[in-house]
């Protein structure tokens, strides 16, 4: 598929069929996400791939899927055959930027003007979404509502933070978000100056 087609077909899908996704496809999708940039090649992004139905149901419970379903939506979190929990580690970045080649001219670690560990995790998340489409699948993203419980459930180390979960599977008809009726916000692209 051409890149422009992948981008055009990417949308947040919130309903999946029962069809499984084979391991090789999941491996290719995750490998694509690992191609995301990372400041100083810190490589602070990491993923927890969840395919166990029981664990997916536990994640759905932590994410409040029952409240979503009560509003008339499909139970998309628990039914998605693949969850990829996108994580980042500020510690990995700070450790990398304490190495000699990354110190400022005075030999000190830089003052981070932007927390690039979050930026890089977002880049990885977007590559997961696009790679799923490229594989002929669908994907959606949900935020983490109970970070401590998710970390406990998945044995995520203390210095690693989940930013959210990408659900992946074969798309089923779904009810589109009412937010889409708002359309694109005007004035988001500026040339030369704001």
C-alpha positions as CSV (number, residue, x, y, z in Angstrom):
1,X,0.0,0.0,0.0
2,X,1.3,3.5,-0.8
3,X,2.0,5.7,2.2
4,X,-0.6,8.3,1.2
5,X,-3.2,5.4,1.1
6,X,-2.1,4.2,4.6
7,X,-2.6,7.7,6.0
8,X,-5.9,8.1,4.2
9,X,-7.2,4.8,5.6
10,X,-6.0,5.4,9.2
11,X,-8.7,6.1,11.7
12,X,-9.5,5.1,15.2
13,X,-11.4,1.8,15.0
14,X,-13.5,0.8,18.0
15,X,-14.9,-2.6,17.0
16,X,-13.2,-5.8,15.8
17,X,-14.1,-9.2,14.5
18,X,-13.2,-12.4,16.4
19,X,-10.5,-13.2,13.8
20,X,-7.1,-13.6,15.3
21,X,-4.0,-11.7,14.2
22,X,-1.0,-14.0,13.5
23,X,2.2,-13.6,15.5
24,X,4.3,-12.7,12.4
25,X,2.0,-9.8,11.5
26,X,2.2,-8.5,15.1
27,X,6.0,-8.8,15.0
28,X,6.1,-6.8,11.8
29,X,3.8,-4.1,13.2
30,X,5.9,-3.8,16.4
31,X,9.2,-3.8,14.4
32,X,7.8,-0.9,12.4
33,X,7.1,1.0,15.6
34,X,10.6,0.5,16.8
35,X,11.8,2.5,13.8
36,X,10.4,5.7,15.5
37,X,13.0,8.4,16.3
38,X,14.3,8.7,19.8
39,X,16.3,11.7,21.1
40,X,19.9,10.9,21.1
41,X,19.0,7.4,20.0
42,X,18.1,6.8,23.7
43,X,15.6,4.1,22.7
44,X,13.4,4.7,25.7
45,X,10.3,3.4,24.0
46,X,9.1,-0.1,24.8
47,X,5.9,-2.2,24.3
48,X,4.0,-4.8,26.1
49,X,2.0,-6.9,23.6
50,X,-1.1,-8.5,25.1
51,X,-3.1,-11.2,23.3
52,X,-4.4,-13.3,26.2
53,X,-8.2,-12.9,26.3
54,X,-8.2,-12.8,30.2
55,X,-5.6,-10.1,30.3
56,X,-7.3,-8.1,27.6
57,X,-10.5,-8.2,29.6
58,X,-8.6,-7.0,32.7
59,X,-7.2,-4.1,30.7
60,X,-10.7,-3.3,29.4
61,X,-12.0,-3.3,33.0
62,X,-9.2,-0.9,34.1
63,X,-10.0,1.3,31.1
64,X,-13.6,1.6,32.1
65,X,-15.0,-0.3,29.1
66,X,-18.3,-1.0,30.9
67,X,-19.1,2.8,31.0
68,X,-18.3,3.1,27.3
69,X,-20.6,0.1,26.5
70,X,-23.4,1.7,28.7
71,X,-23.4,4.6,26.2
72,X,-24.2,2.3,23.4
73,X,-20.8,1.6,22.0
74,X,-19.3,-1.8,21.2
75,X,-16.9,-3.4,23.7
76,X,-13.9,-2.7,21.5
77,X,-11.2,-2.9,24.1
78,X,-11.9,-6.5,25.3
79,X,-12.7,-7.8,21.8
80,X,-9.5,-6.4,20.1
81,X,-7.3,-9.5,19.6
82,X,-4.1,-7.5,20.2
83,X,-3.3,-4.8,22.7
84,X,0.1,-3.0,22.4
85,X,0.8,-1.0,25.5
86,X,3.2,1.8,24.5
87,X,5.6,2.8,27.2
88,X,8.5,5.2,27.7
89,X,11.2,5.7,30.3
90,X,12.3,9.2,31.3
91,X,15.2,7.5,33.2
92,X,16.6,6.0,30.0
93,X,16.7,9.5,28.4
94,X,18.2,11.1,31.4
95,X,20.8,8.4,31.6
96,X,21.6,8.7,27.9
97,X,22.0,12.4,28.2
98,X,24.4,12.1,31.1
99,X,26.8,10.3,28.8
100,X,29.9,12.3,27.7
101,X,28.7,12.9,24.1
102,X,25.4,14.4,25.2
103,X,26.6,16.8,28.0
104,X,26.3,20.6,27.4
105,X,29.5,22.7,26.8
106,X,30.0,23.0,30.6
107,X,29.9,19.2,31.0
108,X,26.5,19.2,32.5
109,X,23.3,17.3,31.5
110,X,21.0,19.4,29.3
111,X,17.9,21.1,30.7
112,X,15.1,19.4,28.8
113,X,13.0,22.1,27.1
114,X,10.5,19.5,26.1
115,X,10.1,16.0,27.6
116,X,11.2,14.1,24.4
117,X,10.5,10.7,26.0
118,X,6.7,11.6,25.6
119,X,7.3,12.9,22.0
120,X,9.2,9.7,21.0
121,X,6.5,7.5,22.6
122,X,3.9,9.3,20.5
123,X,5.9,8.8,17.4
124,X,6.0,5.0,18.2
125,X,2.3,5.0,18.8
126,X,1.6,6.6,15.4
127,X,3.8,4.1,13.6
128,X,1.9,1.3,15.3
129,X,-1.4,2.8,14.0
130,X,0.0,3.2,10.5
131,X,1.7,-0.2,10.4
132,X,-1.6,-1.9,11.3
133,X,-3.3,-0.3,8.4
134,X,-0.4,-1.2,6.1
135,X,-1.0,-4.9,7.2
136,X,-4.7,-4.6,6.2
137,X,-5.8,-4.3,9.8
138,X,-7.4,-1.6,11.9
139,X,-6.3,0.0,15.1
140,X,-7.4,2.4,17.8
141,X,-5.8,4.2,20.7
142,X,-7.0,4.6,24.3
143,X,-5.5,6.4,27.1
144,X,-4.4,4.8,30.4
145,X,-6.9,5.7,33.1
146,X,-5.3,3.7,35.9
147,X,-1.6,3.7,35.4
148,X,-0.6,2.1,38.7
149,X,-3.1,-0.8,38.2
150,X,-2.0,-1.3,34.6
151,X,1.7,-1.3,35.7
152,X,0.9,-3.9,38.3
153,X,-1.2,-6.1,35.9
154,X,1.6,-6.2,33.3
155,X,4.6,-6.1,35.7
156,X,5.8,-2.9,34.1
157,X,9.0,-1.6,35.9
158,X,8.8,1.4,38.2
159,X,10.9,3.6,35.9
160,X,8.7,2.8,32.8
161,X,5.4,4.6,32.2
162,X,2.6,3.5,29.9
163,X,1.3,6.3,27.7
164,X,-1.6,4.3,26.3
165,X,-2.8,1.3,24.5
166,X,-3.1,0.6,20.8
167,X,-5.8,-2.0,20.0
168,X,-5.3,-4.0,16.7
169,X,-7.5,-6.4,14.8
170,X,-9.7,-7.0,11.8
171,X,-12.3,-4.1,11.7
172,X,-16.0,-4.7,12.3
173,X,-18.7,-2.1,11.7
174,X,-18.6,0.4,14.4
175,X,-20.4,3.5,15.6
176,X,-18.3,6.5,14.7
177,X,-17.4,9.0,17.4
178,X,-19.7,12.0,17.6
179,X,-16.6,14.2,17.8
180,X,-16.0,13.7,14.1
181,X,-19.0,15.9,13.3
182,X,-17.0,18.9,14.5
183,X,-14.8,18.7,11.4
184,X,-11.2,19.9,11.2
185,X,-10.4,23.0,13.3
186,X,-9.4,25.9,11.1
187,X,-6.2,27.8,11.5
188,X,-3.9,24.9,12.4
189,X,-1.2,25.4,9.7
190,X,0.8,28.6,9.6
191,X,3.5,29.6,7.1
192,X,6.6,31.6,8.1
193,X,4.9,33.1,11.1
194,X,1.8,32.6,13.3
